[in-house]
Amino acid sequence: MLAEGRVRFQATRFTDAFLIEAERALDARGYFMRTYCARAFAERGLETTFVQDSTSFSKLRGTVRGMHFQKAPHEEVKVVRCLKGAILDVIIDVRPTSWTFLQAQAFELSADNERQLYIPKGFAHGFQTL
């Protein structure tokens, strides 16, 4: 029987942004990996309702997309992952009252490492294809 895969949340320099790693449950057929679990998100006080699911495709390495953010009242929480190849994903805290205002952190997300990035409201986000 295939075991339930767990979702792990790794802290970033920002208290409310997380690098997410899903545990693979392996068996003779291959693997199962839970990439989202509302309960695991809710236990950390994270948003569990997402209003949009989008995909982008870049033909060339070195393509830059961003920095993107939404102003109130249209702010969005995002969960970003790379399904093919690799990206360098950067987030910047653009909340003027935050103690980390204008600080940035970069993460490599790839099809190989299967990591996801939880980006809270009030952050700009962009990436470059590697």
N, C-alpha and C positions, 0 to 999 in steps of 0.2 A: 504494500500500500504506500502511496506517495504521501510524504509528510507535508504539512502546511509550511510554506516558506515564510520566514520572518523578515520584517523590514527594520533596518537599523538606521538611527539618526545620528550623524556625526556633527558635533558643534563646529561652527565657523567663528570668525572674529565678531560676528554679529549675533546677539542673543536670540534673534528670532528667524535666522536663516540657517538652513541645514543641508548638509550633503547626505543624500539618502543612498543606502546600499541594501539591496534586496538579496536575501540568502537563497541560493539555489538548493532545491531538493532534488537529488539525483536518483535515478533508477536505470534499469536496463534500457528503457525506451528513450531516455534523454534526461530532461530536467523540467521542473516546474518552478516558476519564480513569480511571486506576488509583487507587483510593482507599486500597488497602492492598497492601503488598508485604512478605511475611515476611522476605525477604532484606534489604531496606532497613532494617527494624526491627532485625533481628539484628545488622547491621553497626554499629549504635549501642548494642548491648547492651540493647535494649528487649524487653519481653515480646512473644512472637509467637503465643502460644496464648491464645485468648479463650474463656471458658466460657459466655458469655451475650451475646445481642444483643437490645436492648430499644428500643422506640419510645415516646415520650410525645407527647401532643397537648394543647395548651392553646387553649381557645376565645377567650380574651380577652388583649389586650395588657396588660402589667403583671403577669401571673401569675408568682408566685415559686415555684420548686421547689428545695428544699434548705435547709440544707446537709446533704449525705449523705456518710457514710463507713462503712467496715466495719472493725471491730476484728479483730486477729489472733485466730484463725488464718483468718479469713474475708475478709481484705483483697482488694481487686480493683484491677486495672489497668483504666482506661476509655479509650476513644476516643470523643469526643463530636463530633457535627456537627449542624447545623440544616438540615433538608431543605426547609422552607418558612418564609418570613418571616425573622425575625432574633431572636437572643437575646444578652443580656449574660451571659456565662458566667464564674463566679468560682471560683477554686481557692484553698484555704488549706492550708498545710503543717501537719499536726497530729501530726507525729513529734516527740516531746519531746526527742530527742537531736540533732535537726537544727539546723544553724546558721541556718536560715530558719524555725524553729518559729514558728507563728502569723502568718507573713507571707502576704499575699494578692496575687493578680494577677487582673485582669479582661481578658476578650477578647470582641470582638464576632464571633460566628459567624453566618453567614447563608446563605440559598440563593444569594444573589448572589456572595459572596466564596468560597464552597465550602471554607472552611477547616475543619480538624478540630483537636481538642485532645487530645493524649496526656496522660493524668493517671495518674501512677504510684501505687503502693500508698502509703498513709499520707497521702493528701490528702482533705480534704473538698471537695465539689463542689456547686454549685448554679447556678441561672440564673434570669433574669427575661426574659419575652418582651417584645420591643420593638414 
